[in-house]
């Protein structure tokens, strides 16, 4: 058993290092992607459906919009609370363009 362990110790260490690195990289990538989207603070009486209607995204249906919020913020539709900050699938620059076109 010791001989087998000595023969494969470098392989085991390399595989473990690659595994740990890939987990850290995926967490960092996920956080960087969230920075591209708009963060909003939930107000009293807000619902995910109402937020989906307010920030209507042309690429997503309201159901997909709500699903994205739930998945990327770790919340459910009935668990959001006033004061909570959530990330929504609206690019910050798109919001500026939409507001400018409304005026």
C-alpha positions as CSV (number, residue, x, y, z in Angstrom):
1,X,0.0,0.0,0.0
2,X,2.9,2.4,0.9
3,X,4.5,1.7,-2.5
4,X,1.3,2.4,-4.3
5,X,0.9,5.6,-2.3
6,X,4.4,6.7,-3.1
7,X,3.9,6.1,-6.9
8,X,0.7,8.1,-7.2
9,X,1.2,10.9,-4.6
10,X,2.0,13.5,-7.2
11,X,-1.0,12.6,-9.3
12,X,-3.3,12.8,-6.3
13,X,-1.9,16.2,-5.3
14,X,-2.2,17.5,-8.8
15,X,-5.8,16.3,-9.1
16,X,-6.7,17.8,-5.7
17,X,-5.1,21.1,-6.7
18,X,-6.9,21.3,-10.0
19,X,-10.2,20.5,-8.3
20,X,-9.7,23.3,-5.7
21,X,-8.6,25.8,-8.3
22,X,-11.6,25.1,-10.5
23,X,-14.0,25.6,-7.6
24,X,-12.4,29.0,-6.7
25,X,-12.3,30.1,-10.3
26,X,-16.0,29.3,-10.9
27,X,-17.0,31.3,-7.7
28,X,-14.9,34.3,-8.9
29,X,-16.4,34.1,-12.4
30,X,-20.0,34.0,-11.0
31,X,-19.4,37.1,-8.9
32,X,-17.8,39.0,-11.8
33,X,-20.7,38.2,-14.0
34,X,-23.1,39.6,-11.4
35,X,-21.3,42.9,-11.4
36,X,-22.5,43.4,-15.0
37,X,-26.1,43.4,-13.9
38,X,-28.2,45.9,-11.9
39,X,-28.5,45.6,-8.1
40,X,-31.7,46.9,-6.6
41,X,-33.0,47.3,-3.0
42,X,-36.4,45.6,-2.4
43,X,-39.0,48.1,-1.1
44,X,-42.0,47.5,1.1
45,X,-44.7,45.7,-1.0
46,X,-42.3,44.7,-3.8
47,X,-42.8,41.3,-5.4
48,X,-40.7,39.5,-8.0
49,X,-43.5,39.7,-10.4
50,X,-43.8,43.5,-9.9
51,X,-40.0,43.9,-10.3
52,X,-40.2,41.8,-13.5
53,X,-42.9,44.2,-14.9
54,X,-41.0,47.3,-13.8
55,X,-37.7,46.2,-15.4
56,X,-39.1,44.4,-18.3
57,X,-36.3,42.6,-20.2
58,X,-37.0,41.9,-23.9
59,X,-34.9,38.7,-23.9
60,X,-36.7,37.0,-21.0
61,X,-40.3,36.3,-20.2
62,X,-41.5,37.3,-16.8
63,X,-41.3,33.7,-15.6
64,X,-37.7,33.4,-16.9
65,X,-36.9,36.8,-15.3
66,X,-38.2,35.7,-11.9
67,X,-36.4,32.3,-12.2
68,X,-33.1,34.1,-13.0
69,X,-33.5,36.3,-9.9
70,X,-34.4,33.3,-7.7
71,X,-31.4,31.2,-9.0
72,X,-28.8,33.9,-8.9
73,X,-29.8,35.4,-5.5
74,X,-30.7,32.3,-3.6
75,X,-34.2,33.6,-2.9
76,X,-37.7,32.4,-3.7
77,X,-40.6,34.6,-4.8
78,X,-42.2,34.6,-1.3
79,X,-39.0,35.2,0.7
80,X,-37.8,38.6,-0.4
81,X,-37.9,41.3,2.3
82,X,-37.7,45.1,2.3
83,X,-34.2,46.4,2.4
84,X,-32.8,43.2,0.8
85,X,-30.4,43.9,-2.2
86,X,-30.9,41.6,-5.2
87,X,-29.3,41.4,-8.6
88,X,-31.7,41.5,-11.5
89,X,-30.9,40.4,-15.1
90,X,-30.8,43.9,-16.5
91,X,-27.5,45.4,-17.7
92,X,-26.9,48.8,-16.2
93,X,-26.2,50.4,-19.6
94,X,-29.5,49.0,-21.0
95,X,-31.4,50.6,-18.2
96,X,-29.9,54.0,-19.1
97,X,-30.8,53.5,-22.7
98,X,-34.4,52.6,-21.9
99,X,-34.8,55.6,-19.6
100,X,-33.4,57.9,-22.2
101,X,-35.7,56.5,-24.9
102,X,-38.7,57.1,-22.6
103,X,-38.1,60.8,-22.3
